[in-house]
Amino acid sequence: MNQAVELSQDWFNVIRKKKIEKGIVSDANSNVPNNHLIGDDFTSTTTTLGSLSAKEVSTNPDFAALMVRLLKEAGLKPGDKVGLVLSGSFPALAISTLAAIQILELEAIVMSSLGASTYGANQEEATWIDMEGWLAEDAGLKYASQVISRGAENDIGEGLTDEGIEIIKVAVSRNNRQLYLPESLIESIHYKLKIFSSEDIAVFINIGGNQSALGGCSHAASLPNGFNMELKLCNDPDRGLVQEMNAKGIPVINMLNIKDLAYPYGIDLLPGLDYAKSTNLFIDQKPNKKALLITLLIGFLGMIILFWSVEKIHSI
């Protein structure tokens, strides 16, 4: 868990360095340590309204530890494969998750969308695919998005301006990648589902609100947060990848309501100039030698007393 946090912070620092080099500055009023992971209030690639405070919470690298914990609780081991859909809305969570996956030596099928909610990866020269490219080139990130879409409404860029659509096109091109352009949400869901279904995926992870992941059905908004072995599934034709994958018996990790996700693990909900220590997250795997010694002594004394009692009875 600690290794994942350290790697996540190292990767955060790479993003900081790249943004400074390129003169990319956020207009957000935020003083959290990793505020360089926060985008602008509104740009041409902004899809929906987002909470600045939620974005601030998401920049805590302890989310990498949380992802390690959830994946270990799911029973994953090195070489196992995860499916991952992420939107540009939570780049810090995406980085922390990829750090956890890499530390655990897992394989990953990654799909991303470049539209982002307010304060996400919505800056023209710092889209998610730019960040992914920087980390691969300068920091040893082993994974790359296999499918890249516009995101936004129906995963086809509906609601974005022509300028926003052009910015996404240019971003994909400068990273020497290819943009997937589905005709509809249903097509996007089925296309991605076919790829994921062809892989032996142990856990499916969703980060943010990509519509192909959550679906267009009325039940999308009520999908539970965090780790889920089994969901209450709907039969709507436009249910998303979260439900489709779970219907195949694959557990899912849904990371969308960030504060709700952070609270049970004591991850700082009000970060200021520093992140408070997470109070219910890290699991100490080292044995307490003092406690173990005391336990052994008590057990040894108990055996002596028992032996003495038996001998005394036999002597009567």
N, C-alpha and C positions, 0 to 999 in steps of 0.2 A: 504494500500500500504506500509506504514511504517512497519507494523507488518510482512509482507511478506519479506521485505528487511532484517529485523532483524533476522528472522528465517533462511533465506538463508545464512547470514553471520555466524550464529551459526553453521550451517551445514558445511559451508566451513572450519570453525575452527576445526571441528571434523576430516575432511579429513587431515588437516594440522597435527594434533596431531598423527593420525594413521600413516601417512607417516614418521614422525619423529621417532616414536617408531620402525618402521620397517626398518629405514635407507634408505628410498626410496628418491632419490634426482634426480631432472630433470637436463638434460644437456643443457636446454634452457637458453639463456642469457636474463633473464627478472627480472626486479625489481618491478613489480606491486605488490600491497599488497597481493593479493591472487594468487601469482605465483605457489603455491603448487597445484593448479588445472591444471597446465600446465604439460604435459608429456614430453617425449623425442622427439628428432628430428626424429629418425627412430629406430624401433624395429621390431621384427618378427611378431607383430600383427598390424603393420602399413599398411593401405590399400591404401591411396593416399596422395599426397602432400597437405599440409594445410598451412595457413598463421599464423605465430607466432603473428603478430600484431592483427589479428582477434581473436585469442585465448585469447590474453591479454584483448581486449575489452570485451569479453564474461565473464570474471571473475568479472565484476562489479555486485554486488548484486542488483543494481537498475533494472536489468532485471526481478527480481521478481515483482517489482512494475509495470513494463510494462505488465507482464502477467496478473496481477490483473486487470489492466486497460482494457486490451483487453477482458478478460473474462466477466467483468462487462458490457462493452459496448455491448457484445454479449447477455446480458440479463440473464446470469446464476445466479442461486440462490442456497443456501445450499441444498445439496441432489441431485443436478443435476449431470450428469455423463459426463466425457470427455474420449475420446480415445487418447492415446499418444503412438507414435512410436519415439524412440530415438536411436541414434547410440552412440558409444563410443567417437565420435569426439569432442563433446562439453559437457563434464561432468558438467561444471559450469552452463551452460544453463539448463541442465537437472535438476540440484539441485534447481536452482532458480524457475523453472517451478513447480516442485513438492512442493516447499515451498508455492508458490502462491495458488496452488490447495488445499493444506492442510489448509491454513489460511481461504480460502473461504468455507471450509467444503464441498468440492465436492467429488464425487466418481470418481475413475479412473480405466480404463482398460489400463495397461501399457505393452508394448512390446519393447524389446531392442535387439540391436546387439552389439557384443563386439569388432569387428574390429574398428580401429580408424585411422583418418588421422594424419599426423605429429602434434606433440604437444598436441594430445588428450589423452584419457585414454588408452595409449598404453604401459604402464609399466607392466612388468610381474606379479607383485604382487599387482597392483593397477589398475585392469581393471574396467570397469563400474560396473560389478556385485559385485566386492569387495566393491566398494564405496557404492552401494545400501545396501549391507549387513551391513557395518559399521554404516550407518545412521539408519537403522532399529534397530540394536542392542543397540546402544549407544545414539541415538538422537531422538527417537520417530517417525521416518518416518513410515507412515501408509500404504504405497503402496509398492507393489512388482511386478516385471516383471512377467507377466503370460506366456509370450513366450520369449525365449532367443535364438537367432540365432548367427551364426558366423559373419554375415555381409559380407563385402567385395563384390566382383563381384557376382552378381546374388543372393546375400544373403546366399550363400552356402560356402563362404570362398575361392572362386576362386581367385588366385593371391597371396594368403598367402603361406608361406613355410610350410613344414611339422612341423617344430618347432613351428611356429605361431599357427597352428591348434591344436597342443598338448597343448600349453600354454592356449588356450581358453578352451579346454576340462578340464584341471586341475583346472582352475579358477572356472568353473561352478560346478565341483565336490566338491571342498573345501567349497563352499557356500551351499552345499546340495541342489543344483538345478538341473534341467534337461535341456539338450540342444536339441533344435528343429533342425532337419537336413532334410530340404526339398530336393527333387530331382532336382528342378529347380526354377527359379525365379517365373514363372507362378504359380507353386504349392504353393510357399511361400505367394504370393499375395492372392490367393484364400483361403488358410487356415486361414490367419489372417483376411481377409475380412469376412469370415463366422462367426468368433468369434465376431468381432466388430458389424456386422449386427444383431447379436442376442441380443445386448444390446441397451438400449434406450439412445444413445449418443447424447448430445446436441451440442458438438463442437469436432472436430478432430484436434489434434496438431501433427505436425512433427518437430523434432529437428535433424538437421544434414542431412546427405546424404544417409541414408539407402535406398537401391535400391527397396525394396518392397514398401516403402512409395512413392518414387518419380517415380518409374516405369523404364522400360527399353526402352520406346518409345523415339522417337526423340524430343518429346515435354517436356520431364522431366526437361531439363535444363532451360526452359523458364517459369516454374511455378512461379507465383508472390510471393513475400515475404510478411510477415505480415498477417493481418486478411483479409479473403476473404469470402464474402457471396456466391458469384457465380463465378466459374471459366469457362474459355473457354475450353471445354472438347474435347479430341480426342477419337476416337473409336478403337484405337490400342489394340490388345489383351493383350499386356504387359503394359498397363497403370497401374500406381501404386495406392496405397491406398488413396493418397491425392485426385486424380480424382474420384476414385470409391466411396469414401464416399461423396464427393461433389455432385456426380450424384444422390445420395439418398436424396439430399436437406440439407445436414449437412454442416454448415460453417466450414472453416478450418483456422488454424493458421500455417503458414509455416515459420520456423526459420532456415534459411540456410545462406543467405548473411548477416552476422552479422553487418557489418558497415552500410550497407544500412538500416537495421532494426533500428539501434541505432540513426542514424542521425536525423530523424524527431522529435525525442523526446529529443534531446540535451544530449544524453548519451555520456560520454567522449570517443572520438575516439582516443585520444593520451594519455592514462594513463601513468603516470610516477611513482613516489613514492607514489602517492595518486590518487584517482579518483576525478576529478572535479565534482562539483554539477551538476546534470542533470537539464537542463534549461527549458525543455518543457514537463515534464513528470508528476510530482506530481500535483494532483488536490486538492486544499484546499476546504474541505467540510464544514469548519466552517464559519458561517456567519460573515461578517465584521460589528460589532455592531455599530461602529461610522458611517459608510456609511449608515447603515439601519436607524439610528436615524435621520441623515440629510435628508434622503429621506422622512421619515415620517413627519418631520417638514415642509419640502417644500410642501408636499401634504396637510397638515393641513392648512398652510397659504394660499394655493391655494383655498381651500374650503371656508375660511373666506372671501377672496377677491371676490370669485364668489357669495357668499351669500350677501355680501355688495352691489355688483353691481346689483343683482336682486332686492334687496330692494329699491335701489336708483331709478331704472327704474319704479318700482311700485308706487313710491311716486311722479313721474312727472305727 
